[in-house]
Amino acid sequence: MRAVIFGAGGQVGRALRANLPEGIAVESFAREDIDIASADAVFAVIKNTRPDVVINAAAYTAVDRAEAETDTAFLINAKAPGHIAEACKAVSARLVHMSTDYVFDGTSERPYRPDDPTHPVSAYGRSKLAGEHAVRKTLPDAAIVRTAWVYAAGGANFVVTMLRLMGERDELAVVADQIGTPTHADSLARALWKLAANGAEGVFHYTDAGEASWHGFATAIEEEARALNMIDGCTVRPITTADYPTPAARPARSLLDCTATYAITGPANHWREELRIMLDQQKALS
Ligand SMILES: NC(=O)c1ccc[n+]([C@@H]2O[C@H](COP(=O)([O-])OP(=O)(O)OC[C@H]3O[C@@H](n4cnc5c(N)ncnc54)[C@H](OP(=O)(O)O)[C@@H]3O)[C@@H](O)[C@H]2O)c1
């Protein structure tokens, strides 16, 4: 199988390359190689490489900044995926496109299923939902994979930020009333390759198993990092979303029902197990 990755410099893009299964020849493109907002550049790459499958992990992911830079967010998260889908259609390549739990408003009592009604509460969420629509309009059989709370060793993410702050401070205040599932980019990448290899079609949800608040996640990071001698120790205090206002609203409870995806990929590890794996990797980097 021949694959093309867009967004190869991001957390998921790097994890896709690091977890490449045998038998797949991959050509990967980071932002400096190709700007996905350029339809001409996207078409040229796909026509030249003739992939069987394209995985689009490129995105505008600055959730708060997207409130002010909404046009840019829509260009990269909505218009560009439309170009990618058209280029895939032109060469009969399959497309695996990444999306987010932020297409939901977070008011559901149960985990969201792939066909539940969407209702984003931020510009980022609206731009990602528009991207889903653009992809499906051109390629109804594309795989759209929604995930959540992604982190990777060496990336720019919550875990790495917490480790830095926990090294600098004795106490941290972290939001305790937003619930989701932390997801290691490595486990996500392995699932994406399985979906790609299986020719999966439609909307899929993939996160690691279990659930946490940001406060619960931060507490686990503190405990695990202290056990690995990465930090001395830090008190993690719970606060509410109202105590920590941000430009973008976030879903309060955005758990994803991954049952149908796990039937293809196999079950996911609990997020805390994946956190330990990532912290070992992060420790090796420092
Ligand atoms: N991170 C999360 O918690 C999370 C949660 C749910 C869903 N997702 C989705 O998962 C996917 C991968 O996210 P991630 O965590 O890997 O994000 P990431 O680390 O921010 O990676 C995204 C990559 O896309 C690149 N990019 C941005 N604009 C581009 C453009 N015009 N042309 C080419 N490349 C461009 C970025 O480059 P620069 O860094 O140079 O801008 C970055 O390397 C995205 O679709 C995201 O929406 C992420």
The ligand as an SDF file (V2000), in Angstrom:
LIG
                    3D

 48 52  0  0  0  0  0  0  0  0999 V2000
   -4.3090   17.9420   19.5370 N   0  0  0  0  0  0  0  0  0  0  0  0
   -5.5080   17.5650   19.9760 C   0  0  0  0  0  0  0  0  0  0  0  0
   -5.7840   17.5340   21.1910 O   0  0  0  0  0  0  0  0  0  0  0  0
   -6.5690   17.1150   19.0140 C   0  0  0  0  0  0  0  0  0  0  0  0
   -7.8330   16.7650   19.5130 C   0  0  0  0  0  0  0  0  0  0  0  0
   -8.8220   16.3430   18.6170 C   0  0  0  0  0  0  0  0  0  0  0  0
   -8.5600   16.2980   17.2630 C   0  0  0  0  0  0  0  0  0  0  0  0
   -7.3260   16.6820   16.7970 N   0  0  0  0  0  0  0  0  0  0  0  0
   -7.1130   16.6330   15.3620 C   0  0  0  0  0  0  0  0  0  0  0  0
   -6.0810   15.7210   15.0790 O   0  0  0  0  0  0  0  0  0  0  0  0
   -5.3370   16.1520   13.9470 C   0  0  0  0  0  0  0  0  0  0  0  0
   -3.8580   16.2010   14.2750 C   0  0  0  0  0  0  0  0  0  0  0  0
   -3.6580   17.0700   15.3960 O   0  0  0  0  0  0  0  0  0  0  0  0
   -2.2430   17.2410   16.0900 P   0  0  0  0  0  0  0  0  0  0  0  0
   -2.4540   17.1180   17.5540 O   0  0  0  0  0  0  0  0  0  0  0  0
   -1.2260   16.3930   15.4230 O   0  0  0  0  0  0  0  0  0  0  0  0
   -1.9970   18.7840   15.7560 O   0  0  0  0  0  0  0  0  0  0  0  0
   -0.6280   19.5540   15.5510 P   0  0  0  0  0  0  0  0  0  0  0  0
    0.4540   18.9420   16.3770 O   0  0  0  0  0  0  0  0  0  0  0  0
   -0.9710   21.0020   15.7220 O   0  0  0  0  0  0  0  0  0  0  0  0
   -0.2870   19.2410   14.0230 O   0  0  0  0  0  0  0  0  0  0  0  0
   -0.9570   19.8430   12.9600 C   0  0  0  0  0  0  0  0  0  0  0  0
    0.0710   20.0580   11.8860 C   0  0  0  0  0  0  0  0  0  0  0  0
   -0.5680   20.6690   10.7620 O   0  0  0  0  0  0  0  0  0  0  0  0
    0.3310   21.6440   10.2540 C   0  0  0  0  0  0  0  0  0  0  0  0
   -0.3300   22.6420    9.4520 N   0  0  0  0  0  0  0  0  0  0  0  0
   -1.0350   23.7250    9.8570 C   0  0  0  0  0  0  0  0  0  0  0  0
   -1.4290   24.4480    8.7910 N   0  0  0  0  0  0  0  0  0  0  0  0
   -0.9550   23.8210    7.6900 C   0  0  0  0  0  0  0  0  0  0  0  0
   -1.0210   24.0900    6.3070 C   0  0  0  0  0  0  0  0  0  0  0  0
   -1.6500   25.1770    5.8260 N   0  0  0  0  0  0  0  0  0  0  0  0
   -0.4180   23.2270    5.4550 N   0  0  0  0  0  0  0  0  0  0  0  0
    0.2470   22.1560    5.9140 C   0  0  0  0  0  0  0  0  0  0  0  0
    0.3390   21.8380    7.2150 N   0  0  0  0  0  0  0  0  0  0  0  0
   -0.2530   22.6780    8.1060 C   0  0  0  0  0  0  0  0  0  0  0  0
    0.9400   22.2440   11.4970 C   0  0  0  0  0  0  0  0  0  0  0  0
    2.1160   22.9770   11.1990 O   0  0  0  0  0  0  0  0  0  0  0  0
    2.5330   24.1990   12.1580 P   0  0  0  0  0  0  0  0  0  0  0  0
    2.8110   23.5910   13.4920 O   0  0  0  0  0  0  0  0  0  0  0  0
    3.7430   24.7500   11.4810 O   0  0  0  0  0  0  0  0  0  0  0  0
    1.3660   25.1210   12.1910 O   0  0  0  0  0  0  0  0  0  0  0  0
    1.2040   20.9940   12.3190 C   0  0  0  0  0  0  0  0  0  0  0  0
    2.4550   20.4220   11.9980 O   0  0  0  0  0  0  0  0  0  0  0  0
   -5.9470   17.5120   13.5450 C   0  0  0  0  0  0  0  0  0  0  0  0
   -6.9070   17.2940   12.5320 O   0  0  0  0  0  0  0  0  0  0  0  0
   -6.6570   17.9680   14.7950 C   0  0  0  0  0  0  0  0  0  0  0  0
   -7.7330   18.8310   14.5040 O   0  0  0  0  0  0  0  0  0  0  0  0
   -6.3240   17.0710   17.6330 C   0  0  0  0  0  0  0  0  0  0  0  0
  1  2  1  0
  2  3  2  0
  2  4  1  0
  4  5  1  0
  4 48  2  0
  5  6  2  0
  6  7  1  0
  7  8  2  0
  8  9  1  0
  8 48  1  0
  9 10  1  0
  9 46  1  0
 10 11  1  0
 11 12  1  0
 11 44  1  0
 12 13  1  0
 13 14  1  0
 14 15  2  0
 14 16  1  0
 14 17  1  0
 17 18  1  0
 18 19  2  0
 18 20  1  0
 18 21  1  0
 21 22  1  0
 22 23  1  0
 23 24  1  0
 23 42  1  0
 24 25  1  0
 25 26  1  0
 25 36  1  0
 26 27  1  0
 26 35  1  0
 27 28  2  0
 28 29  1  0
 29 30  1  0
 29 35  2  0
 30 31  1  0
 30 32  2  0
 32 33  1  0
 33 34  2  0
 34 35  1  0
 36 37  1  0
 36 42  1  0
 37 38  1  0
 38 39  2  0
 38 40  1  0
 38 41  1  0
 42 43  1  0
 44 45  1  0
 44 46  1  0
 46 47  1  0
M  CHG  2   8   1  16  -1
M  END
$$$$
